Amino acid sequence: MQALKPVRDTLDVINGKWKLQIIISLNAGNKRFTEIERSIPKLTSKVLAKELKELEQNGLVERIVKDTYPVSIEYYPTQYTSTLHPVVESLKDWGENHRKHIFGTPVETEKLK
């Protein structure tokens, strides 16, 4: 079971319904809290705040406080986030194949950023 530890570690970081969607939203150029929130249907402010904090703790998101009035906060994917791109692409490919296997129909998808 030691061989599965890296898989468990990965799932601990990107687990749940929202983290990958948040990363994809950030990569699409959404950087303000409300932009991210609006780009992901059914994501609540409370959950977004929690998920952003966890992503920041794991080095995947950088939180920048702008010295403006009123103060504004922006979020950016870190360089480290790009290491997830092949993982996300593989998950997308697997999901397309699984959907086809279960439902017998392919899914139209776009290339992830």
C-alpha positions as CSV (number, residue, x, y, z in Angstrom):
1,M,0.0,0.0,0.0
2,Q,3.0,2.3,0.3
3,A,3.0,2.6,-3.5
4,L,-0.4,4.3,-3.3
5,K,0.8,7.0,-0.9
6,P,1.6,9.5,-3.7
7,V,-1.9,8.9,-5.1
8,R,-3.5,9.6,-1.7
9,D,-1.3,12.7,-1.3
10,T,-2.5,14.0,-4.7
11,L,-6.1,13.3,-3.9
12,D,-5.7,15.1,-0.5
13,V,-4.6,18.2,-2.4
14,I,-7.1,18.3,-5.2
15,N,-10.0,16.5,-3.5
16,G,-13.6,17.5,-3.6
17,K,-15.9,19.0,-6.0
18,W,-14.4,22.5,-6.2
19,K,-10.6,22.7,-6.2
20,L,-10.0,21.7,-9.8
21,Q,-12.8,24.0,-10.9
22,I,-11.3,26.9,-9.0
23,I,-7.9,26.2,-10.6
24,I,-9.4,26.1,-14.0
25,S,-11.3,29.3,-13.4
26,L,-8.0,31.0,-12.3
27,N,-6.2,29.7,-15.4
28,A,-9.0,31.2,-17.5
29,G,-8.2,34.6,-16.1
30,N,-10.6,35.1,-13.2
31,K,-8.7,36.6,-10.3
32,R,-11.1,38.4,-8.0
33,F,-13.1,36.5,-5.5
34,T,-16.4,37.4,-7.1
35,E,-15.2,36.5,-10.6
36,I,-14.2,33.1,-9.5
37,E,-17.5,32.6,-7.6
38,R,-19.6,33.7,-10.6
39,S,-17.7,31.4,-12.9
40,I,-18.5,28.3,-11.0
41,P,-22.3,27.6,-10.6
42,K,-23.5,26.6,-7.1
43,L,-20.2,27.4,-5.4
44,T,-20.9,29.4,-2.2
45,S,-18.7,32.2,-0.8
46,K,-17.9,30.2,2.4
47,V,-16.8,27.2,0.5
48,L,-14.8,29.3,-2.0
49,A,-12.9,31.0,0.8
50,K,-12.1,27.7,2.4
51,E,-10.9,26.1,-0.8
52,L,-8.8,29.1,-1.8
53,K,-7.1,29.0,1.6
54,E,-6.3,25.3,1.2
55,L,-5.0,25.8,-2.3
56,E,-2.8,28.6,-1.1
57,Q,-1.5,26.4,1.8
58,N,-0.6,23.8,-0.8
59,G,1.3,26.3,-3.0
60,L,-1.2,26.2,-5.9
61,V,-2.7,29.7,-5.5
62,E,-1.1,33.0,-4.6
63,R,-3.2,35.6,-2.7
64,I,-2.2,39.2,-3.5
65,V,-3.6,42.1,-1.4
66,K,-3.6,45.3,-3.6
67,D,-2.9,48.6,-1.8
68,T,-6.0,50.3,-3.1
69,Y,-9.0,51.9,-1.5
70,P,-11.0,49.9,-0.9
71,V,-8.4,47.1,-0.5
72,S,-8.8,44.5,-3.2
73,I,-7.6,40.9,-3.2
74,E,-6.6,38.9,-6.2
75,Y,-5.8,35.3,-6.6
76,Y,-3.4,33.8,-9.1
77,P,-2.3,30.3,-10.0
78,T,1.3,29.7,-9.1
79,Q,4.0,28.3,-11.4
80,Y,3.6,25.1,-9.4
81,T,-0.1,24.9,-10.6
82,S,1.1,24.1,-14.1
83,T,2.4,20.7,-12.8
84,L,-1.3,19.8,-12.5
85,H,-2.1,20.3,-16.2
86,P,-1.2,16.8,-17.3
87,V,-3.1,15.4,-14.3
88,V,-6.2,17.4,-15.2
89,E,-5.9,16.4,-18.9
90,S,-5.7,12.8,-17.9
91,L,-8.7,13.1,-15.6
92,K,-10.7,14.8,-18.5
93,D,-9.7,12.0,-20.9
94,W,-10.7,9.3,-18.5
95,G,-14.0,11.0,-17.8
96,E,-14.8,11.2,-21.5
97,N,-14.0,7.5,-21.9
98,H,-16.0,6.6,-18.8
99,R,-19.0,8.6,-20.0
100,K,-18.8,6.9,-23.4
101,H,-18.5,3.5,-21.7
102,I,-21.5,4.1,-19.4
103,F,-23.8,6.1,-21.7
104,G,-22.5,5.1,-25.1
105,T,-22.2,8.7,-26.2
106,P,-19.1,10.9,-26.6
107,V,-19.0,14.2,-24.8
108,E,-18.0,17.5,-26.5
109,T,-15.3,19.0,-24.5
110,E,-12.8,21.8,-25.1
111,K,-9.1,21.9,-24.4
112,L,-8.4,23.0,-20.8
113,K,-6.2,26.0,-20.2
